[in-house]
Amino acid sequence: MSDPRRRLSVLLLDRIGYSFYQDRGGRSFLPEDRYSVRLVTSLDKVGEATGEELESVVAVDVYDNRALADAVHHQAGFKGIRADRLVAITERLLLRAAELRGELGLPGQTVEQALLFRDKVHMKEHLRAHGIRVPEFAPFSEAAARELLSRTTAVVAKPRLGSGARDIFVLREPADVAAFAAGQTDRLGEFEVEEFVDGELFHVDSVVQDSKVLAAVAARYIDKTTSYTELRPCRDVAVGPGPQLDALLEFNQRVLAAHPDFTGVTHHELFVRDGEIVFCEIGARAGGGGVIAGFLSRTGVNLDEAVIRAQVEGTVPVPRPPADHLTGFTVIYADAGVLQRPLTPPDEPWVLECQVLARPGDRLSRPENCNDAVAIVSVRGGSEDEVIRRLDRVGEHMVPVVSPGS
């Protein structure tokens, strides 16, 4: 008979740094009295790997599939004792984590289940079969793109496994399709093509138990998610009570009902066009930017902790119903060069969180995806208008000053 007092051995795949696996008070999401952690972390984050719960630490390039697999297999059998769970919260590692679980015979999300939240073709095929309105789409080919373009004003080519709003191409003419195909010859199999939905982009972030939403918060992107390409901030504001919020939450529950075995966290993006809601994509992860801070402020649940709890225990923390106040965030970008001045938010009680990701003297590169920010600031307010005014105040206060440097 197994010892019920034995700590569960958790093999954690990490890219963001081990300091993120705790709350603001320093409480670990994997406390040492219940878990022993075998960490596989990124080479540039190994310095953050501290904690009594850590049993073993290996640092590799986590996006090198062979190096990651070798590290995981080593950690899975550390000291001759088999790991109990394999956990990952970073979007780009979720599918690889599922593959490695399969190799090791560990419980958790399978490859087939992970693909429904990672591969944009698989996810839309699945939801269309369940009656969800999705854009017209196809695996990319020039013929498929031209045929779809003949029936709509524009099409979008994007990587099937993409993240970070990177490599998104809007194609409006047959010549655009040909130019895209010529420029991406070696990668065309990685792309899908879908109808361009000219509407507002929203997202719903949820904590889910067995496909039932326990709490969800909806928000609207004020700016394009690709605003990093223009070095402009990307602002986001929660949707207040009313018919639109009700419709977004109902659509979100319908989508999750198509995943009856799912427990965890979802970040669901959707379009609203002339009152119609159209699915965009869904991930089995916490949203980026200031989503975690806003969700915590309104429900008391840290979404990253909920992801870990779901993967380790099969349950999620029970959130409280969303509070009446609203939240929002702004993601701030800077051009290439050396940052000259510190980035500090307004000294106001309505600032929920400020993630400063660059400091004076840092040499910056031009952002390549929406995650390449210099700062992310989350705020709260009593209404959407108040939240937006406060986000604009942050933007006026935190203007990056960059010099070319030498």
N, C-alpha and C positions, 0 to 999 in steps of 0.2 A: 504494500500500500504506500502511495506517495505521501510525503510529509506535507500537510497543509500549511505548515509554517515556512516552507521553502519559498524564497523569493523567486518571482517569475523572472526569467532571463530574457531581456529584450535586446534585440540586435537593431540598432538605430542607424539608418542611413541619413547623413546630414550634409547639407550644403550651406546653410545660413549661419552656422555657428552655434555651439552648444549653449551659449548664454541665452538664447531665445527660448529654451525649453524650461522656462520658469516665469513666474509672475513678477510684478513690479516689486513685491516684497521679498523676492528671493526664494519663494517656495517652488521646489522642483515639481514639474509635471510627472516625474518618475521618481518618487521619494524612495530613499534607500531602505526603509523598513519593509517595502513591498516589492521592490524591483532591483535587479542588478543589470546594469547597462553595458552592453558591448558596442562601442561606438565606432562607426566608420565615417570619418569626417574629411572635409576638404583640406588640402595642404595649407591653404592660407588661413584656416580657421582653427588649427590644432591648438593654438594658444588659449582658446576659450574652453578647452576640455578639462574642467575641474569639477569635482563633486564626489562625495563619499560613495554614491551609487555606482560610479564608473568602475567596472571590472577590468576592462581592456580597451585601449584606444589604438586605432590604426588610421593613418592619414594617407590619402591617395587623391588623384584626380578623379573625382566622383563621376565625371562625364566620360571617362575612359572605360568602356564596358568591360574590357578584359581585366584591367587593374581593379575595378570595383568588384567584379565577380571573385577574383582571387582573395581580396580582402574579406568579402562576405563569407566565403567558404571557410576561411581561417577562423573568423569570429564565431561562425555557427557551431564549430566544434571546439571552441577554446577550452583547454585543459581537459579535453575528452568528454565534456558535458554539452549536450545538445541544447541549442537555444530554443526558447519556447515561442517567441514571436519575432517577426521582422516588420519594422515600422519605418515609414517615410512620410514626410509632409510636403516636400517640395514638388511642384507639379511635374517637372521634367524627370523626377525620379520615381513617380508612382507606377508607371508601366514597367520599368526595370525592376522595381521592388516585387511586383506581381510575378514577373518571370523567375526571379530568384526564389520566391516562395515555392513556386512549382518545382524548381530543381531540388530544393531542400525538403520538400514535403511538409512545409509549415502552413498552419491555418491562416486565413485572411483572404483579402480580395484576390481573385484569380485574374489571369490575363484576359479572359473573355469579359469579365466584369469591368476590368480597368479600361478596356478599349471603348466601352460605352461612355466613358467620361474623358477619354483622351483623343481618340481618333474621330475627327469631325464627320467623316463619312459614316462610320459605324454608328455614332450617336444619333445622327439624323435618320438613318435607315430604321433604327430601332424605334425612335419616337414617332416617325411617320406611320409605322405599322400599328402604333397605339393611338392613332387619331390626333396627334399633335400637329399643329400648323408649323411646318418648317419651310425654309426657302427651298425653291427648286435647286437641285445640286447634282453633282456627279464627280467621280474621280476625274482629275484633269486630263483632258486630251484636247488638241486643237479643234477636233470635230465637235466634241461635246460643248466646248466654250462657244464656238461659232453658232451652234444650233440654239443654245440657250440665249445668246446675245440677240439672235433674230427675233426673239419673243419678249425681250425686255429692253430697258434703256441702257443698262450696264450690268456687268458681272464682276464678281470679286474672285480672285485667285488667292488662296491662303494655304499655308502648310497644314496638312491633316493633323500633325502632332505639334503644331505651333503653340507658342506662348509668348507673353510679353508684347503683344500687338506688333510683332515683327514680321517683315516680309509679306505685307498685305498689299495687293495690287488691284486697283480698280481699272477695269478694261471697258472702254466705251465704244470702240470701233474694231472692226475685223483686223485692222492694221495693228492695234494694241495687242490683240491676241497673238498675232504672228511675232511681234517684237518680244513679248513676254516669253513665248515658247523658245525663241532663239536665244534669249538671254539666260534661260534656266534649263538648258538642254540636259545637263547631267542630273537635275533634281526634279524633273517634271513628275516623276512617280510619287514624290512626296507631297504633291499639291492636290487640292480639290478646287472645283469651281462652283459658284452658287450665284443665284440672282442677287443683285444689289437691292437691298431694302432701304429705301429712302425714308427713314423715320428716326425718332429719338431712341437712343440706346439707354436701357435701364439694366439694373442687376438686382437680384434677390439673393440674399445670403441666409442660409438656413442651417439649423441644427435638426438632425433627422434621426428617428429611431424606427427601424423596420418600415421604411418608406413614408412614415407619418411625420409631418413637420411639427416639431415641438415649439419652435419660435423662428420667425423670419423677419428680416428687415429689408425693405425695398429702397432703392436709391436711383437717382438719375445722373448720368454723366452730363455735366454742363458743357464740357469741352470734348473734342475728339480724343479717343484713347491713343491716337497717333500724334498728338500735339507735341510729343518730344521731338519729332522730326523738324518742327519749326521753333524749338526751344521755348515753347509757350507752356505755362502751367496747365495741368489737367485737374479741373475741379469737379467735385462730386457732392451731391446733396441728397439726404434722405427724403423720401416721399411722405408727406403728411397724411393724416386720416382723410378718407373720402372714397368715392367710387373708383378712382384710378388705382389707389392702393389695394382695394378689395379685389379688383380684376387681376392685378399683378400677382397677388398672393394665391388666388384661385388657380391661375394658370400654372404657377410654380408647383402647387400641390398635384395637379394633374400630371405634370412632367415626372415628379418623383414617384407617383403611383405606378409609373411604368418600370420602376426599379424596386420590386417588392422585397428584395433581400438586402436593400441598402440601409446601413446605419453609419452615420458620420456627419460630415459637413459638406455643403455644396455652395458653389459660387455659380449662379445661373444668370447668363446675359440674354436679354430679349429686346426686340424692337417693338415700338408702338408706332403704327402708321395709320392715320385716319381712323383711330379708334380700334384698329385690329392689332392684336398681339401676335408677334411672329418669333418663334424660337431662334436664338443665335447660337449659343453653345452652353455647355455646363461642365464644370470640373468638380471632382470629389476632393475639394481642398478649401482652405480659407481664401478669401479674396485678398488682393494686394492693396497697395496704397494705405489708406487709413481705415480700411474695412474692419480690421480686428479691434482697433481702439473704439470705433463707433459702436460696434456690436456689444463689446464689453460694457460700455457706458450705459447702454439701454437695456441689456438683458442680464448682466452679471456673469456672462460666460465668455471665456477666452477661446476663440475658435481653434487655435492651434492645439490647446489642451484637449478640446473636444475631439479633434482628429486623432490624437494620440490615444485617448481613452477608448474611442471606437475601435481602433486597430488592435489594442492590447486586450481590452475587456469585452468588446462587443456591445457596449452601452455608451451613451453620451451623458454629460452632466445635464441636469434638468434646469433649463433657463426659466427666469421669470418672464412674464409677458413684457413686450417692449415698453419702456417708459414713455411718457408723453413728450419729453423734449426730443428734438431732432439733432442730427449730427451731420457733419460733412468733412471733407478733406481736400487739400490741394497738394499736388505733386509738383515740385519745383525743379527745373532743369537748368543746366548751364552749358555754355560752349566750351570747346577745348581750350586749355590753358592752365594757368596757375591761379587758384582762388586767393583773393587778396584780403577779404574781410570775413569775419565770422558771421554765420547765419544764425540769427536769434529771432524768435517769434515775439510778437507784442506781449508785454507783461500784463496779461489779462486772465481773469479766472475762467473765461470761456474757452481757453486753449486746453484741450484734453490731452494732447500728446504732441511732441515735436521730435521727430526722428532726424537728427542732423547726420548726414551721410558723407559730408566733406568738410574739411577744416582749412583755415588759411595755410598756404604753403603746399596743399595737395595739388598734384598735377592731374588735371581732368582730361578725359577723352570726350569727344562728342558722343551723346547718348545713341546707343544702337537699338534699344528697346525701351518700353515704358517703365521698366524697373531701374533704369540708369539715372536715378534722381540724385540731387544734392541735398534735398530735404523733403520731408513729408509732414504736413501739419494737419492735425485733426481738431475740429472745433465743435461746440454745441450751441444751440439756440432754441428759441421758442417757436420759430416758424421757418419755412424754407427761405423766405426773403431775408430774415435775420441771419441765418446761417450763411447765405451767399454774401451778404454785406461783410460779415466777419472774415470769410475766405478772401474777399477782395482786400480787406485791411491787411491780412497776412501777406498777400502778394505785393502790396505796396511797401511793406516793411522789410521784406526779405528778397531783395533784388541781388542776385549773385554778381559780384564784381570780379572779373577774370582778366588777367593780362596774359599775353602770349608766352612770357617767360623765355628762358634760354636753355 
